[in-house]
């Protein structure tokens, strides 16, 4: 009696998927859906609408480029992190994680691809918002203003680029920890809107909490970066690093460990 060899498929020599391709896939997933595409489009549209209202309502002396840029950045600060949250939580919310992590079993590479895709998408939106700020500065000149086109470097880097990058990182960390779109959005708005108000009230009521707040509340720790001369002191940088560790590093590490062990069904 002869035995028939069972055919086998050897894939040990197959090269793994390049990270650039994974990033491209995540980018397509972010904007291929109606929700992702229209939300990204709406962010740019909202920046345009807010700048238009400001241009028509502001005094002629307040239509400078360094007036327009923080307004555009402020709009992005509230809505760019939501775009990142939707990107990160797509597997869990749409129940397609089993497909994603079967095609790419090394989950850490998927996390890295999502992060790079989110940064790339956010960078495009930020550039568009900056261009809109320039455009509406020109419109301000047409409507009677004599705008100043110069921009302080600290305002551009800290107040626009760094502030939005921090929001993106916070949104990414929250999304990784919760892995649920509605919960991530709610928690982010609680972090960005409710928590600063609560910290301000407690600081007004307690001088002790006022001293502790910059070390544990990330919005308070960011204030020297985004206001005044945009040049924090050494102690303020230490507060920023400590609060950032609590709100960025800890959730991201816990969320990554959870993702590496969770069972998708």
N, C-alpha and C positions, 0 to 999 in steps of 0.2 A: 504494500500500500504506500503510494508516494504522497508526500506531504507538499502542499502548495504554499509557497511563500506568500505571506500577506503583504500586499503593496504598502509602502510607506511614503510619506511626503516629507522630505528633509528641507526645512526652512531655516536651518541654522546659519546658512550663508547669506540669507536675505538681509540687505541693509535696512536699518530702521528708518522710519519716516523723518525727513529733515525737520528741524524745529521751524524753519521758515515756512514750510508747508502747513504745519500745524497752526502757526500764527495766521496764515492766510485763510485757513478754514474757519478759525474763530472770528476773524473779521467779517467773513461772509455770513456767518451765523448771526452776527450782531446787527447787520443791516439788511439781510435778505428777508427777514420777516417784516410784516406790516408794522408791528409795534416798534421794532428797533429802528426801521427806516424813518417812520414818521416822528418818532420821538427825537431822533438826532436832528431831523429837519426842523422840528418845532423849537429846539433849543436855539438854533441859529435865527429862526424867525422871531423868537421872543427877544433875543438880543437886539435885533433890528427894530422891533417895536418899541422897546424901552429907550433905545438911543434916539429914536425919532421923537418920542414924547419929550425927552429931556432937551433935545435940540430946539424944539418949538417953545418950550416953557422956560428954559433957563435964561438968565440975563446974558447980554452979549459978552460980558467979561468972563463968563464961566463956560465958554464953549471951546476950551483948549483941549489938546490931545490928552494931556494928563488929567483932564476931567472925564473924558469919554472912556478912557481905558479902564479905570476902576469900576465904572458902571457895567461895562461889558464883562469884566472879570467877576463882578458880584453876581450877575445872572448865571454865569457858568458855574460858580461855586455851589449853587443850590441844585443844579440839574445834571451836571456832568457825572457826579458820583452815582446818580440813579442809573445812568446809561451803563456804567461799569457794573453795578449790582445786577442789572438785567443780563449782562453778558456772562458774569460768573455763575449765576444761579440757573442758567438755562437748562443744564442737564437735569437738575433735581426737579425744577418746575415743569418741564416738558416731558419728564420721564424718559429721556433718551440717553441717560448716563451709561446704560448698559452697552449701547452701540459705541459711544465715544471711547469708553475705557476697554472695550474689546478690540477696537481697531488700534488703539494706542494703550497697551497695558501699563506702561510706566506713567502713573498718574501725575507724578511730579512734573513731567514734561508738559502735560496738558495744563497744569496750573501755571507754569512759566509762559506757555503760549497765550493763555487768557490774559495774563498780566501784560505781556508785550503788545497784544492786540488792543487791550484797553488803553494803554499809553499812546499807541499809534493813533487810534481813533480820537482820543481826547486831544492829541496834538493838532490834528487836522481841524477840529472844531475851534480850538484856541486860536489858531492862525486866522481862521475865517472871522472870529470875533474881533481880533486885533485889526484886521483889514476893515471891518465894518466901523470900528472906532475911528480909523483914519478917514473913511468915506464921510461919516457924519460930522467930523471936524471940518471937512470941506464944505458940507452943507451948512454948517454953522456960520462959515464965512459968507456964504450966499445970503443967509437970512439976516445979515447985518453985523455979525461979530467980526472981530479981528483976532482969530485964534493964534495961540502960541503952539507951534508944532514940536517943540522940544519936550522930551520926556526924561524925568529923573531915572537914572539907571536902577536905583534901589526900588523905586516904584514899579518899574517894569518887571524886575526879577522877583522881588519879594511880594509886591502887591498883586501881581497878575500871574506870573508863571508859577512861582513857588506856592502861592495860596491855592491855586487850582490843583497843583500836583498833590498837595496835602489832602485836599478833599477827595481826590481820586484814590489815594492810598487808604484813606479811612473807609471809603465805600468798598474798596476791594477787601479790606480786612473784615468788615462787618459781613459782607456777602460770603466770604470763606467760612466764617464762624457759624452763620445761620443756615446757609444753603437753601434759602427760601426767598423768593422775590418780594412778596408783600411784607413779610417780616423784616427783610433787609431795608426796604424803603421806609417803613415806619420807624425803625430804630435809627436810621440815618437822620430823619427829620427831627426825631426826639433829641439826638445828639447835637444837631446844628441849630435848632430853634429853641427847644425847651430847656436843655441843660445849661446854656449860657445865662438864660433868664434866672433859673433857679440858683446858679452859682452867684449871680449878681445880688440877688435878694439875701442869700445867706451871708455874703461878704459884707453887705450893708448892716446886717444884724449882729454879726460877730467879727470882731477884729482878728480873732484867732483863725477863723476860717479864711479870712481875706489873705492872710499870710500863707496858708496852706494851698489855697485854690490853684495858683499857677503851677504847683508841683503835681497836681492830680487831675486838673480839668484842662483838656487840650485846647479848647477855644480860648480860654483865658491866657494860656501860655503862648498862644500865637499872636496875641494883640501887639506886642512890641515889634513883631515882624511886619505887621500890616498897617501900622499907624505911626504918626510922629515922623521921625527921621528915618524910619525903617532900618535902624541899626541897633539891635539888641545888645545889652551889656553881657559880660561873662556869666553873671548869675541868671540872666534871662535866657541865655542859650542853654544853661544847665536845666532850667525849668522846662524849656521846650523839649529837651532830650528825654527828661524823666517822664513827662506827661505823654510824649510821643511813644515811649516804650510801652506804657500802659494801654494806650488806645490803638497802637498800630502793631507793634511786635507781638504782644501777648495774644490778641485775637487772631492774628495771622498764623502764628505757630499752632495754636489750638485748632483752628479751622483746617489747616493743612494736615495735621495728624488725624483729625476726624475723617477728612476726605480720603486719606490713604487707607483707612481701615473700614469705611462704610461699605455695606453690601447693596449694590444697585439691583433692583428687580424690575 
